């Protein structure tokens, strides 16, 4: 629930930052797969890149239920993934602050 225009604007910016970081990860994966980047990919190739991006983000997350060993990822990919996780954490933290300000009672164990 958004209570003010300022909060909505902040959420839009954060989502845009998160989306932009995901696109950076996807572009890096596309290059690793032999493409010049995301521009000009046909729908099938883009779907393959998007699938690999989702799997990489999920699998390389240390909190993932089934994390994979991403130690072989290059330095750039490790940095991009760390930045992506940082942006996700900021969004989660701000959402928790907003809930607390609205008087919602929550605890991490309630998420189970």
C-alpha positions in Angstrom: 0.0 0.0 0.0 1.4 3.4 -1.0 0.3 6.3 1.2 2.0 9.3 -0.5 3.2 10.3 -3.9 6.8 10.5 -2.5 6.7 6.8 -1.5 5.3 5.8 -4.9 8.1 7.7 -6.7 10.7 6.0 -4.5 9.3 2.6 -5.3 9.3 3.4 -9.1 12.9 4.5 -8.9 14.0 1.4 -7.0 12.2 -1.0 -9.3 13.8 0.8 -12.2 17.2 0.4 -10.6 16.5 -3.2 -10.0 15.3 -3.7 -13.6 18.3 -1.9 -15.0 20.6 -4.1 -12.9 18.8 -7.2 -14.2 19.3 -5.9 -17.7 23.0 -5.5 -17.1 23.2 -9.1 -15.9 21.2 -10.2 -18.9 23.5 -8.3 -21.3 26.6 -9.9 -19.6 25.0 -13.3 -20.0 24.1 -12.6 -23.6 27.8 -11.7 -24.3 28.9 -14.9 -22.6 26.6 -16.8 -24.9 28.2 -15.3 -27.9 25.7 -12.5 -28.7 26.6 -8.8 -29.1 24.3 -7.9 -26.2 20.5 -7.6 -25.8 19.8 -5.4 -28.7 18.6 -7.2 -31.8 18.0 -10.6 -30.2 15.2 -12.5 -31.7 12.4 -13.5 -29.3 13.7 -17.1 -29.0 17.3 -16.0 -28.1 15.9 -13.3 -25.8 13.8 -15.9 -24.0 16.9 -18.1 -23.6 18.9 -15.2 -22.2 16.1 -14.2 -19.8 15.8 -17.8 -18.6 19.6 -18.0 -18.0 19.4 -14.6 -16.2 16.7 -15.8 -13.9 18.5 -19.0 -13.1 21.8 -17.2 -12.5 20.2 -14.6 -10.2 18.3 -17.3 -8.2 21.0 -19.9 -8.2 23.8 -17.5 -7.2 21.8 -16.1 -4.3 23.3 -17.4 -1.0 19.8 -17.4 0.5 18.5 -19.6 -2.3 17.0 -22.9 -1.2 19.3 -24.6 -3.7 22.3 -22.3 -4.2 24.8 -23.3 -6.8 28.5 -22.7 -6.8 29.1 -19.4 -8.6 32.7 -19.2 -7.8 33.5 -19.7 -11.5 31.6 -16.5 -12.4 33.9 -13.8 -13.6 34.6 -10.7 -11.5 32.1 -8.6 -13.4 29.2 -11.0 -13.0 30.0 -11.4 -9.2 29.9 -7.6 -8.9 26.6 -7.3 -10.8 25.0 -10.1 -8.8 26.1 -8.4 -5.5 24.7 -5.1 -6.7 21.4 -6.7 -7.6 21.1 -8.4 -4.2 21.9 -5.0 -2.6 19.1 -3.3 -4.5 16.7 -6.1 -3.5 17.7 -5.7 0.1 17.1 -1.9 0.0 13.6 -2.5 -1.4 12.8 -5.1 1.3 14.2 -2.8 4.1 12.1 0.1 2.9 9.0 -2.0 2.6 9.5 -3.2 6.2 10.0 0.4 7.4 6.8 1.4 5.6 4.9 -1.5 7.3 6.2 -0.5 10.7 5.2 3.1 10.1 1.7 1.9 9.2 1.6 -0.1 12.5 1.8 -3.5 10.9 3.3 -6.1 13.1 5.7 -8.4 11.3 8.6 -10.7 12.0 10.8 -12.8 9.6 9.3 -16.0 11.0 5.8 -14.7 9.9 7.0 -15.1 6.3 7.2 -18.9 6.5 
